[in-house]
Amino acid sequence: MNQVCACGTLVATLCSDCCLPYELHLSAAHVRAVPALHAGAEEVRPGPAGQ
């Protein structure tokens, strides 16, 4: 992997060369999909289990 998250975790591999488009492979072990925020909505982060 060669792409790093803001927290420092390696999360993906970016593949490219001078004549082909970029291709990004996300690590399923390190990346998860979350719903997008709507304009004006507050960000809600999950707390530890049980909260």
N, CA, C and O atoms as a GROMACS GRO file, in nm:
protein
  204
    1MET      N    1   0.084  -0.118   0.000
    1MET     CA    2   0.000   0.000   0.000
    1MET      C    3   0.089   0.124   0.000
    1MET      O    4   0.197   0.125   0.060
    2ASN      N    5   0.042   0.228  -0.068
    2ASN     CA    6   0.123   0.348  -0.077
    2ASN      C    7   0.043   0.478  -0.057
    2ASN      O    8   0.095   0.586  -0.084
    3GLN      N    9  -0.081   0.467  -0.011
    3GLN     CA   10  -0.162   0.586   0.017
    3GLN      C   11  -0.197   0.588   0.165
    3GLN      O   12  -0.240   0.487   0.220
    4VAL      N   13  -0.177   0.703   0.229
    4VAL     CA   14  -0.190   0.714   0.374
    4VAL      C   15  -0.310   0.801   0.411
    4VAL      O   16  -0.334   0.904   0.348
    5CYS      N   17  -0.385   0.760   0.512
    5CYS     CA   18  -0.496   0.837   0.570
    5CYS      C   19  -0.437   0.953   0.651
    5CYS      O   20  -0.318   0.952   0.684
    6ALA      N   21  -0.519   1.052   0.682
    6ALA     CA   22  -0.475   1.164   0.765
    6ALA      C   23  -0.426   1.118   0.902
    6ALA      O   24  -0.345   1.186   0.965
    7CYS      N   25  -0.476   1.001   0.949
    7CYS     CA   26  -0.433   0.950   1.080
    7CYS      C   27  -0.302   0.872   1.072
    7CYS      O   28  -0.249   0.832   1.176
    8GLY      N   29  -0.248   0.851   0.950
    8GLY     CA   30  -0.121   0.782   0.935
    8GLY      C   31  -0.132   0.637   0.894
    8GLY      O   32  -0.029   0.572   0.873
    9THR      N   33  -0.253   0.582   0.883
    9THR     CA   34  -0.273   0.443   0.846
    9THR      C   35  -0.265   0.426   0.694
    9THR      O   36  -0.323   0.505   0.620
   10LEU      N   37  -0.193   0.323   0.649
   10LEU     CA   38  -0.191   0.291   0.506
   10LEU      C   39  -0.327   0.235   0.468
   10LEU      O   40  -0.373   0.139   0.531
   11VAL      N   41  -0.392   0.292   0.366
   11VAL     CA   42  -0.530   0.254   0.335
   11VAL      C   43  -0.555   0.211   0.191
   11VAL      O   44  -0.661   0.157   0.162
   12ALA      N   45  -0.460   0.234   0.099
   12ALA     CA   46  -0.488   0.205  -0.041
   12ALA      C   47  -0.358   0.194  -0.120
   12ALA      O   48  -0.251   0.233  -0.074
   13THR      N   49  -0.372   0.141  -0.242
   13THR     CA   50  -0.262   0.136  -0.337
   13THR      C   51  -0.303   0.214  -0.461
   13THR      O   52  -0.408   0.187  -0.520
   14LEU      N   53  -0.221   0.309  -0.501
   14LEU     CA   54  -0.245   0.387  -0.622
   14LEU      C   55  -0.153   0.334  -0.731
   14LEU      O   56  -0.031   0.330  -0.713
   15CYS      N   57  -0.212   0.294  -0.844
   15CYS     CA   58  -0.136   0.242  -0.957
   15CYS      C   59  -0.155   0.335  -1.075
   15CYS      O   60  -0.267   0.376  -1.106
   16SER      N   61  -0.045   0.370  -1.142
   16SER     CA   62  -0.054   0.454  -1.261
   16SER      C   63   0.079   0.451  -1.335
   16SER      O   64   0.181   0.410  -1.280
   17ASP      N   65   0.076   0.496  -1.461
   17ASP     CA   66   0.198   0.520  -1.535
   17ASP      C   67   0.172   0.638  -1.628
   17ASP      O   68   0.066   0.701  -1.619
   18CYS      N   69   0.263   0.669  -1.715
   18CYS     CA   70   0.251   0.791  -1.794
   18CYS      C   71   0.145   0.785  -1.904
   18CYS      O   72   0.108   0.889  -1.959
   19CYS      N   73   0.094   0.667  -1.939
   19CYS     CA   74  -0.002   0.660  -2.051
   19CYS      C   75  -0.138   0.601  -2.013
   19CYS      O   76  -0.228   0.598  -2.097
   20LEU      N   77  -0.156   0.555  -1.892
   20LEU     CA   78  -0.283   0.495  -1.850
   20LEU      C   79  -0.344   0.575  -1.735
   20LEU      O   80  -0.273   0.644  -1.662
   21PRO      N   81  -0.477   0.566  -1.720
   21PRO     CA   82  -0.542   0.639  -1.610
   21PRO      C   83  -0.501   0.583  -1.473
   21PRO      O   84  -0.450   0.472  -1.462
   22TYR      N   85  -0.524   0.663  -1.372
   22TYR     CA   86  -0.496   0.621  -1.235
   22TYR      C   87  -0.596   0.515  -1.193
   22TYR      O   88  -0.710   0.514  -1.239
   23GLU      N   89  -0.553   0.426  -1.106
   23GLU     CA   90  -0.639   0.323  -1.049
   23GLU      C   91  -0.608   0.316  -0.900
   23GLU      O   92  -0.492   0.302  -0.861
   24LEU      N   93  -0.711   0.326  -0.817
   24LEU     CA   94  -0.694   0.325  -0.672
   24LEU      C   95  -0.762   0.202  -0.615
   24LEU      O   96  -0.881   0.180  -0.639
   25HIS      N   97  -0.688   0.122  -0.540
   25HIS     CA   98  -0.742   0.002  -0.475
   25HIS      C   99  -0.745   0.028  -0.325
   25HIS      O  100  -0.641   0.037  -0.261
   26LEU      N  101  -0.866   0.040  -0.269
   26LEU     CA  102  -0.880   0.064  -0.125
   26LEU      C  103  -0.871  -0.069  -0.050
   26LEU      O  104  -0.915  -0.173  -0.100
   27SER      N  105  -0.813  -0.065   0.067
   27SER     CA  106  -0.801  -0.184   0.152
   27SER      C  107  -0.931  -0.204   0.229
   27SER      O  108  -0.971  -0.118   0.307
   28ALA      N  109  -0.997  -0.315   0.207
   28ALA     CA  110  -1.123  -0.345   0.277
   28ALA      C  111  -1.102  -0.360   0.428
   28ALA      O  112  -1.195  -0.342   0.506
   29ALA      N  113  -0.980  -0.393   0.468
   29ALA     CA  114  -0.950  -0.408   0.610
   29ALA      C  115  -0.931  -0.273   0.680
   29ALA      O  116  -0.936  -0.266   0.803
   30HIS      N  117  -0.910  -0.165   0.602
   30HIS     CA  118  -0.880  -0.036   0.662
   30HIS      C  119  -0.976   0.076   0.625
   30HIS      O  120  -0.970   0.184   0.684
   31VAL      N  121  -1.066   0.052   0.530
   31VAL     CA  122  -1.156   0.156   0.480
   31VAL      C  123  -1.299   0.107   0.487
   31VAL      O  124  -1.327  -0.009   0.459
   32ARG      N  125  -1.391   0.195   0.525
   32ARG     CA  126  -1.533   0.160   0.527
   32ARG      C  127  -1.615   0.275   0.471
   32ARG      O  128  -1.576   0.392   0.482
   33ALA      N  129  -1.727   0.241   0.411
   33ALA     CA  130  -1.816   0.344   0.356
   33ALA      C  131  -1.902   0.400   0.467
   33ALA      O  132  -1.952   0.326   0.551
   34VAL      N  133  -1.921   0.531   0.467
   34VAL     CA  134  -2.010   0.597   0.562
   34VAL      C  135  -2.099   0.693   0.484
   34VAL      O  136  -2.058   0.743   0.380
   35PRO      N  137  -2.220   0.719   0.532
   35PRO     CA  138  -2.309   0.811   0.461
   35PRO      C  139  -2.247   0.951   0.453
   35PRO      O  140  -2.178   0.995   0.545
   36ALA      N  141  -2.273   1.018   0.344
   36ALA     CA  142  -2.225   1.155   0.326
   36ALA      C  143  -2.305   1.250   0.414
   36ALA      O  144  -2.422   1.226   0.442
   37LEU      N  145  -2.240   1.357   0.459
   37LEU     CA  146  -2.308   1.458   0.539
   37LEU      C  147  -2.386   1.551   0.447
   37LEU      O  148  -2.340   1.583   0.337
   38HIS      N  149  -2.502   1.594   0.491
   38HIS     CA  150  -2.579   1.694   0.419
   38HIS      C  151  -2.535   1.832   0.465
   38HIS      O  152  -2.489   1.848   0.578
   39ALA      N  153  -2.549   1.931   0.381
   39ALA     CA  154  -2.510   2.068   0.416
   39ALA      C  155  -2.579   2.110   0.546
   39ALA      O  156  -2.701   2.097   0.558
   40GLY      N  157  -2.503   2.160   0.640
   40GLY     CA  158  -2.557   2.208   0.766
   40GLY      C  159  -2.574   2.101   0.871
   40GLY      O  160  -2.610   2.132   0.985
   41ALA      N  161  -2.550   1.974   0.837
   41ALA     CA  162  -2.567   1.866   0.935
   41ALA      C  163  -2.441   1.855   1.020
   41ALA      O  164  -2.330   1.882   0.974
   42GLU      N  165  -2.458   1.813   1.146
   42GLU     CA  166  -2.344   1.791   1.234
   42GLU      C  167  -2.287   1.653   1.209
   42GLU      O  168  -2.360   1.559   1.178
   43GLU      N  169  -2.155   1.642   1.223
   43GLU     CA  170  -2.090   1.512   1.210
   43GLU      C  171  -2.114   1.434   1.337
   43GLU      O  172  -2.096   1.487   1.447
   44VAL      N  173  -2.154   1.308   1.324
   44VAL     CA  174  -2.176   1.221   1.439
   44VAL      C  175  -2.078   1.107   1.427
   44VAL      O  176  -2.082   1.031   1.330
   45ARG      N  177  -1.990   1.094   1.526
   45ARG     CA  178  -1.893   0.986   1.525
   45ARG      C  179  -1.935   0.881   1.626
   45ARG      O  180  -1.975   0.914   1.737
   46PRO      N  181  -1.927   0.754   1.587
   46PRO     CA  182  -1.963   0.648   1.682
   46PRO      C  183  -1.866   0.645   1.799
   46PRO      O  184  -1.745   0.663   1.780
   47GLY      N  185  -1.916   0.622   1.917
   47GLY     CA  186  -1.833   0.610   2.034
   47GLY      C  187  -1.793   0.466   2.057
   47GLY      O  188  -1.825   0.379   1.976
   48PRO      N  189  -1.725   0.439   2.166
   48PRO     CA  190  -1.689   0.301   2.197
   48PRO      C  191  -1.814   0.215   2.212
   48PRO      O  192  -1.922   0.266   2.241
   49ALA      N  193  -1.798   0.086   2.193
   49ALA     CA  194  -1.911  -0.007   2.203
   49ALA      C  195  -1.982   0.010   2.336
   49ALA      O  196  -1.919   0.026   2.440
   50GLY      N  197  -2.112   0.006   2.332
   50GLY     CA  198  -2.191   0.017   2.453
   50GLY      C  199  -2.234   0.158   2.486
   50GLY      O  200  -2.304   0.178   2.586
   51GLN      N  201  -2.196   0.258   2.408
   51GLN     CA  202  -2.235   0.395   2.438
   51GLN      C  203  -2.343   0.440   2.343
   51GLN      O  204  -2.390   0.554   2.353
   0.00000   0.00000   0.00000
